[in-house]
């Protein structure tokens, strides 16, 4: 009798909390439609909304399909390596291990098209250029452009890399497509000048151990991760002159110079600049847990370009960490002429947040993501996903920037998959999260109100 009363009390409390959250969300949506007042009150209301809604996130089941049947369903497309929403949120594309690309309707969670043999090898990344055009890259060393209105064949195929192509970016500022791969090269393509004999490309950067390349939304910075555990940040990015400006740049030489300077106790150099008016290079090395080099396998950039989100993996795959590095500009250093000795300078550390990850799925890259407003991080966490925030209030980074590195706050963890989760993605429009795993299953998550 006592147990029954206790259970009823818990159900009543849970129901009242759900009703309160539901009323709060409706009130928040109504205020947003009428227009929120600017300033701290609007930011605080947004944080309260996120703090209430996302902890209720749960997997959305297929209509009429039990979880047991879904987990046992065979998937011939292989592991899901990357997920990408169209800018209008109406299409979700999945890059798969066995050369396929899957297209989903996010609202119904139904697959409406399967592009079989989109490439000759694993499809690694998908990037939408607008609401209908997208690009894919593969281990077959090629990049393909597609149009949602005609998926029978690609618009064109771009060939210029000599190793697996792992990343695609699109610079709206310059109208250039940017790709990078394990050959260490970053190439730009002017896809608006595609000719019958192909599309010309230009090598704008090269470094050993290149893993990922990202552009900030405004196109002012390029961020690259390496297998040696450091980030390369290009400030005041100008793709038209980058190849000429950085033709003498060698990251390995600068890293050796960095370690020599670190041995001098009078110097406190956390990063280095290649002092040019444009395309200034900074090497960020302020997360090195051990003396060995760590791989930075995954890399994302904040929707406002404020920080980078990266996944560090130890050489023996025994440990993984998620780190956030500040990307804000410092006062510009004075330019120097080629041949002039570079004077050392002091900068503050870039690392702001960190957290240790689950050591599951060794050898596979796990793709993290930011929410559309940049307040939340979703991390593949073993057989599920983990939501992280900069502080318990889900504040924006600019409102809770720490003086010293602090640990990310765990908002919620959902263990729903039967295999290692490899990729996650927030919808740019809806309050929705998607995850893909090693066995090929894709799960959709929405708040339960």
N, C-alpha and C positions, 0 to 999 in steps of 0.2 A: 504494500500500500504506500509506504514511504517512498520506494523507488519510483512508483508510478507518479506520485505527486511531484517528485523531483524532476522527472523526465518532462512532465507537463509544464513545469515552471521554466525549464530550459527552452522548450519549444515556444512558449509564450514570449520569453525574452528575445529569442532569435527572430521570431515573427515581428515583434515590435521594432527591433533594429532594422530589419529589412524594410518595413513600412516607412520608418524614419529616413532611411537612405533613399528610398524611392521618392518620397516627398521632396527631399533635398535636391535630387537630380532634376525633377520636374521644375522646381523653383529656379535652379541654376540655368536650365535651358530657356526658360521664359525670360530671365534677365538678360541672357545672351542675345536672344532675338530682339529685345528692346534696345540693346547696346549697353555694355558694361561701362562703368565710369573708369577712366584711366587711373593709373597709379597703383599704389600698394593694395588697395581694396580689390581691384580686379585680379591682381596676381594672387592674392590670398584666397579669393573665391575659386580660382582655377586650381590651386593646390588642394583646397578642401574637396573639390569635386573629384580630382584624381585619387586623393587619399581614400575616398569612400568607395569609388566605383571599381578601381582595378583590383583591390583585394578580393572582390567577389568574382573575379574572372574564373571561368571554368570551361571545359571542353564542350563544344556544341556537337551533339551526335547527329549522324545522318538520319533523316526521317525514316523510321521503321527498321533501322539496322542496329541490332544490339552490338555492344562493344566487343563481345567475344567473336562474333562473325566478322566484324571489321578487322580485328587483329589477325585473324586466320586467313584473310583474303590474300591470294598471291599477287605480287606486284612485279611485273616483268620489266618495268622501266629502271629498276635498281634504286640505289640510294638517291636521296634528294640533296643536292649540293648547294642550291641557292634558290631563294624565293624573292620575287619582285612584283610589286603592285604597279599598275599604270597610274599616272598622275591623278586621274579622276576617280581612282579606286574601284573601277568597274571590272577590271581584269586582274587575275593573279596568275603569274607565270612561274613555273617550276623547272629548274635545270636538273636533269637526271643523269645518273651514272651511265646508263646503257643507251647513250646517244639521243634520247628523247627529250622533248619539251612539252610539258603539260600546261593547259590553259583552263582556269577555273572561273566560275561566277561566284564572287565572294558572298553575295547575298543569299544564294541558295546552297553554297558550298558544293556545287556540282561541277564535275569536269565536263566541259563542252567541246573540247578538241584535244587531240593528241598528235603532235608533230613527230612522227616516227622517223628515225635516222636523220634528224636535223643536222647532225655532224657525223663524222666517221669515228669519233672517239668520245670520251666523257664530255658532257656539257658542264662547264664550270660556273658561268656567270651570265646573268641576263640584265640588260639595262634598257629602260624605256626612254626614248628620245622625246616623245610626246604621247598623246593619248592613243595613237594608232601604230606608230613605228617603234620597233625595239631591235636591239642587237644582242647576239649571243656569241660566246667564245668557247673554245674547246681545247682538249689535249691534242687535237689534230693540227694544231698550230694556226688555225684560221679563225676569222671573225665573220659572221653573217648578219646581214640586215634583213628585217622582215616587216611586212605590213599586215595588220590584223584583217584587212579587207580581202586579202588573197594569200592564204597560207600554203598553197600547193607547192610553191618553191620560193626561195629567198630572192630578195631584190638584187643583191650582189654579194660577192664573197671577197673578203679582204685578206690577202696573204702577204706577210712580211716578217712574221716572227719565225724563229728557228727552234723554239721549244714551246712547251705548254703555255697557252694564253690563259691567264687567271683573272684578269680584271678589265672592265670597260667603264669609262667615264665619258661624259659629254659636257663640253664647255659651251654653254649658251653665250658666253661673253664673246668668244671667238668663232663659234660655229664649227668647231673641230671635234672629231671623235678621238678619244685618247685610249690607248690599250697598253697593257704591260703583261709580261710573262716571265717564266723562269729562265729565259735567255738574258735577263737583266736589262732589257731594253724597254724604254717608254717611247711609243710611236704615236704620232698624230696623223689623222686622216681627214682630208677635206672631202667629205662625202657628197657635197653639193657639186663637185667637179668630177663625178665618176664618168669615166669614158668606157668605150667598148673593150679596150685592152686592160681595164682594171682601174684602180684608184691609187694615186701616188701617195706615198707616205714619207714622213721625215722623222728621223731619230733625234729626239730632243734631250734624252738623258740616258745614261747607262751606269749601272753599278752592280757589283757582284752580290749575290744573295738576295736579290729583290724578291719580295713576297707579294705585297699589295700596294696599290696606288690609288689615292683618293683626291678629289678636288673639293674645296669648300663651295657652298652653294653660290657665292658671288664670284667664284673663279679667281679670287685674289691669292690663293695659296694652293700648293700641292703638297700632300703628305704621303710619304712612302715608308713602308715597314720592311725590315730586312731579317735575314736568318742569323745575323750577328747580334741581335738584341737592341739595336738602336733605330730611332726614327729619323728620317730626313725630311725637313720642312723647307719648302721653297716659298719665300715671302715675296710680295709684289710680283706675282707671276705674270710673265709675258711669254706666251707660247711662240710668238713670232720671232723672238730673238733668243729664246732659251738655249737652243743648240749651239749658237755662237758664243753666248755668254759663259756657258758652263763646259765648253769643250776641253778645258784643262783641269776640270774638277775631278778629283779622285778621292772617294770617300775613305778608302783604306789608308791613304797617306795622311788624311786629316785625323783619322782615328788614332794613328800612331803618334801624331803630334799631340793629340788630346791626352793620351796616357802619359806622355813625357811631362806635360804641364801639370798633370794631376799629382805627380811625384814631388812637385815643388810646394811646400806647405804655405808659401806666401800667396799662391794663386788659388782661386776658388772658381774655376771655369767649369760650369755645368753644360754648356753647349757652345758651339762655334759658329761664327758667321763667315761666309765668303763675301766680303764687303763690296757689293756692287749696287748701283742705283736700282736695278731691277734684278729679279731672280736671285735674291740673296739666299744662301744656303745655311741652314742651321741643323746641327746634329744633336739630337736629344738622347741622352744616355742615363737619365736619372732614375732608372729602375733596373738594377742589376743585382738580384738576390745572391748570386754566387760569383765566383771568379770566372766561371765558364760562360760562354755566349749562350743566350736564350733565343729561341725562334719567336718572332712576332708573326703569328700565323693568320690572324684576322685583324681587320682594320676598318673602322667607320669614322665618319666625321659628324659632329653635332649639326642639327638642321640650321642653326644660326652661324655655324662655323666657329663656335667658341672653343671647342676642345676636340680631341681625338679619343676614340675608344678602341682599345687594342687587347688582344689575347696573347699572353706570353706562355710559351711552353718550354720546359727544360729539355736539354739535349737527350736525356734518358726517358722522356715522357712521364716522369714520375710526379710532376707538379705542373699546375696551370694557374695562371693569375689573370684577372681582368683589371686593366689600368686605364685611368683617364688622365690625359695630359692637356694642359692649357695651351691654346694656340694663339692667344692674343698678342698683338704686336708690342714690342718694346720700342723705346726711342731709337730711331734709325742711327746706325753707326756711320761715321764719315767714310765716304768711298776711298778706296786706295787704288793705286796704279799697279798693273801687272809687274811683277818683279820686286815690288816693295815688300818688306817683311811685315807680316800681319801681327799687330800688337795684340796681346791677350786682353780680354775684357771680362767683366763680371756680369752675370745675369742670375735672376732668381730661378730656382728649380721649376720645372714644368709639371711634375707629377702632382696631382691634386687628390685623387681617390684611387683605391685599389681594393681587391677582395680575392680570396683564394677560391678556385673552382674545383668541381668534382673531377677526380682523376679517372674518367671513364671514356672508353673509345680511343685508346691510344693510337696515334698515327694519323687520325682524321682531323681535318680543320673544322672548327666550330665557328660559325658566322654569327656575331652578335648584331644588335640593332638598337637604334634610338627610337623612342616614340616620336610622333610627328611634331610635338611641341618641345621635345628635347628634355623633358623632366624625368623620364623613365628609361631604363636600360633593360632589354630582355636578353638573357644569357642562356644558351643551351647548358643544361645542368643534368648530366647523367642521362636518365631516361625521361627527362622532363624539361621544363623551362623554369627560370627564376627571374622574377621582376626585382630590379634594383633601383634605388633612388639616391640622390645626393644627400638627403637628410630625411628624418622621419616624417616631415611635413610635405614631402614631394615638391620641394621648392625648385625654382630655376637655379642654374649654376651661378648666375650673377648675383643672386640673393643670398647665397650660402657658400661663397668661395672661401675655402679654408686657408689659413696662413701656413699650415704644415699638412702633409698628406694624411688623409683620414680614410677609414674604411667605408665602402658603400653600404647603404642601409638596405636590408632585405625586406621587400614589401610582401611578396608571396612566392611560394614554390608549388608547382603543379607537376606531379609525376603521372603522365598519361600514356606514354609510349611503351612499347615492348622492346625497344632497341634504342641505341644511342642517338640523341637528337643532334643534328649537324647544322641546322640553320633555322633562323627565326626572322619574322618580319611583322611590323606594325602596319596597319592600313593607314594611308594618308588622309582618309575621309571619315571612316567609321571607327567606332570604339571596338576594334577587333585586332586579334593577334593570331598569327599562323606559325606553325612549326613543322619541320620535315625531318625525318629520321633515316637511319642507315638502312632499314628494311624497306624504305620507299613509301611509307605512309605519311599523309599530310593531315594535320588536325587543325581545326579552327576553334578559337576561344572567344567568348563574349561574356560580358558581365551578367550575372544572374540576379536580377532585381525583382 
